[in-house]
Amino acid sequence: MALELLWLLAMPRKRFLASKIWPYHVTARCINREWFNLPIEQVWNIFSMHLHFVHHAFGLRIHSFVLMNNHFHMIVSTPKENLAEVMNYFMREVSKNMARVSGRINQTFGGPYYWSLLQSPHYYLYAYKYVYRNPVEAGLIGKVEDYPYSTLFGLKGSTHLMIPVEHDDTLFNDPDRILTWLNNSYPIQAKEDIRNALGKKEFKFGLDKDRKPHILEAILV
């Protein structure tokens, strides 16, 4: 009962924007920014198993997923407009599973998940690059395609992928070009601007200091 109460309190407080058309960027972090209390290979397997389940049970469409040492990023679509239901179930069951395996007493996640609605293909590509570049930006790997706890690793054929990822039209339209783009670092300030945009419930850059449309609205970096 106490655990269920904690999860009710941890539900997102932002006004939810339901969409069955546009995808979401979703992220959540381990409690106190600690590392997950298991080897990352085990954590990956637990996440993979539950993502497989919510895809089939709730109709969640998974476009990308990256697991970091103490948080995750993913891009998903909800044809049934049920992101809140999916994520509350998913995070609760992942937390219970990890606690059972690790013997951890405290809850796994430090708060609610965060989402940002990506209401254009342009915004989707920014989120796509941000998700897959996360391990590179953290200094964990040199190239995006070499990080083993990413759906990109499986899509490139480097491992069997349990997570049922949607067909990646972005990658497979021109794999060499897309990997080059993903592996190109951000221009100065762009990474921070993209992160700030992802922190909003509707991804957007806003106006620049001269009150003009932000340059990233027009170009893709």
C-alpha positions in Angstrom: 0.0 0.0 0.0 2.8 2.4 0.9 4.6 1.7 -2.4 1.4 2.4 -4.3 0.9 5.7 -2.5 4.5 6.7 -3.4 3.7 6.1 -7.0 0.5 8.1 -6.9 2.4 11.0 -5.4 5.1 10.6 -8.1 2.6 10.9 -11.0 3.3 13.8 -13.4 1.8 17.1 -12.3 2.1 18.8 -15.7 -1.1 19.1 -17.7 -1.0 16.1 -20.0 -1.2 16.6 -23.7 -2.7 13.4 -25.2 -1.7 12.6 -28.8 -2.1 9.6 -31.0 -0.3 11.3 -33.9 2.9 12.9 -32.5 5.5 11.1 -30.5 6.9 12.0 -27.1 10.4 12.2 -25.7 10.3 10.5 -22.2 13.0 10.4 -19.5 13.3 9.5 -15.8 16.2 9.4 -13.4 17.2 7.1 -10.6 16.6 8.4 -7.0 19.1 11.0 -5.8 20.9 10.7 -9.1 22.4 7.5 -7.9 23.4 4.7 -10.2 20.9 1.8 -10.6 21.8 -0.7 -7.9 22.6 -3.5 -10.4 25.1 -4.1 -13.2 23.9 -2.2 -16.2 23.5 -5.5 -18.3 20.9 -6.7 -15.8 19.2 -3.3 -15.8 19.1 -3.4 -19.6 17.4 -6.8 -19.5 14.8 -5.7 -17.0 13.9 -2.6 -19.0 13.9 -4.6 -22.3 11.5 -7.2 -20.8 9.0 -4.5 -19.5 9.2 -2.5 -22.7 8.4 -5.7 -24.6 5.4 -6.1 -22.4 4.0 -2.6 -22.5 4.3 -2.6 -26.3 2.0 -5.6 -26.6 -0.2 -4.9 -23.6 -0.8 -1.2 -24.1 0.0 -0.7 -27.7 3.1 1.5 -27.0 5.2 2.2 -30.1 8.9 2.5 -29.3 11.0 4.5 -31.7 14.3 4.6 -29.7 15.5 3.8 -26.2 18.9 4.5 -24.5 19.8 3.3 -21.0 22.3 5.3 -19.0 23.9 4.6 -15.7 21.2 6.4 -13.7 18.5 7.4 -16.2 16.9 6.6 -19.5 15.7 8.4 -22.6 13.2 7.1 -25.1 10.9 8.3 -27.9 7.5 6.6 -28.1 4.1 7.0 -29.7 0.8 6.2 -28.1 -2.0 5.4 -30.7 -4.3 4.8 -27.7 -3.4 8.2 -26.2 -2.4 6.4 -23.0 1.1 7.5 -22.1 0.2 8.2 -18.4 -1.2 4.7 -18.0 1.7 3.1 -19.8 4.4 5.0 -17.9 2.8 4.6 -14.5 2.6 0.8 -15.0 6.1 0.6 -16.6 8.0 2.6 -14.0 6.2 0.8 -11.1 6.9 -2.7 -12.5 10.6 -1.8 -13.4 11.1 -0.5 -9.9 9.5 -3.6 -8.3 11.5 -5.9 -10.5 14.8 -4.2 -9.8 14.1 -4.0 -6.0 13.4 -7.8 -6.0 16.6 -8.6 -7.8 18.9 -6.2 -6.0 17.4 -6.2 -2.5 17.0 -2.5 -2.7 14.7 -1.0 -0.1 14.1 2.5 -1.5 12.2 3.1 -4.7 14.2 3.1 -7.9 13.1 6.4 -9.5 13.6 9.7 -7.8 10.4 11.3 -9.1 8.0 11.4 -12.0 8.9 10.7 -15.6 9.2 13.8 -17.8 7.8 14.0 -21.3 7.8 16.4 -24.2 5.5 16.3 -27.2 7.3 16.4 -30.5 4.9 18.2 -32.8 6.9 18.2 -36.0 9.3 15.9 -37.9 12.0 18.5 -37.3 11.5 18.3 -33.5 11.5 14.5 -33.7 14.9 14.5 -35.3 16.3 16.8 -32.7 15.1 14.4 -30.0 16.3 11.4 -31.9 19.8 12.8 -32.1 19.7 13.9 -28.4 18.7 10.4 -27.3 21.3 8.5 -29.3 24.1 11.0 -28.6 23.6 10.8 -24.8 26.3 8.1 -24.2 28.7 10.0 -26.5 28.1 13.3 -24.7 28.6 11.5 -21.4 32.0 10.3 -22.5 31.0 6.6 -22.4 31.7 5.8 -26.0 33.2 7.3 -29.1 30.4 6.5 -31.6 26.7 6.3 -31.1 26.4 2.9 -32.9 28.9 1.3 -30.5 26.9 1.8 -27.2 25.4 -1.6 -26.3 22.5 -0.3 -24.1 20.8 1.5 -27.0 18.3 0.3 -29.5 20.6 1.7 -32.2 23.1 -1.1 -31.3 20.5 -3.7 -32.1 19.1 -2.0 -35.2 22.6 -2.0 -36.6 22.7 -5.8 -36.1 25.3 -5.8 -33.4 23.0 -7.8 -31.0 19.6 -9.4 -30.7 17.1 -6.7 -29.7 14.3 -7.8 -27.3 12.8 -4.3 -27.4 10.2 -4.2 -30.2 11.3 -1.0 -31.9 9.3 0.4 -34.8 10.9 0.3 -38.2 13.4 3.2 -38.2 12.7 5.2 -41.4 15.2 7.8 -40.2 18.1 5.4 -39.9 17.4 3.1 -42.8 16.6 5.8 -45.3 20.4 6.4 -45.5 22.4 4.7 -42.7 25.8 6.1 -43.5 24.6 9.7 -43.7 22.4 9.4 -40.6 25.2 7.8 -38.5 27.6 10.6 -39.7 25.0 13.2 -38.6 24.5 11.5 -35.2 28.2 11.3 -34.6 28.7 15.0 -35.4 28.9 17.0 -32.2 26.5 19.9 -31.6 27.5 23.5 -32.3 28.2 25.7 -29.3 25.0 26.3 -27.3 22.8 24.1 -29.5 22.9 21.1 -27.0 21.7 23.3 -24.2 19.0 24.8 -26.4 17.8 21.3 -27.4 17.8 20.2 -23.7 15.8 23.2 -22.7 13.3 22.5 -25.5 12.9 18.9 -24.3 12.2 20.2 -20.8 9.0 21.7 -22.0 5.7 19.8 -22.4 5.6 20.9 -26.0 9.1 20.9 -27.6 9.9 24.4 -28.8 12.9 26.7 -28.9 11.1 30.0 -28.5 12.5 33.3 -29.7 16.1 34.3 -29.7 17.5 37.4 -27.8 16.4 39.6 -30.7 12.8 38.3 -30.4 13.2 36.4 -33.7 12.5 32.7 -34.4 15.4 30.6 -33.0 17.9 29.6 -35.7 17.4 25.9 -34.7 13.8 26.2 -35.9 15.1 26.5 -39.5 18.2 24.3 -39.6 19.0 20.8 -38.3 22.3 20.4 -36.4 
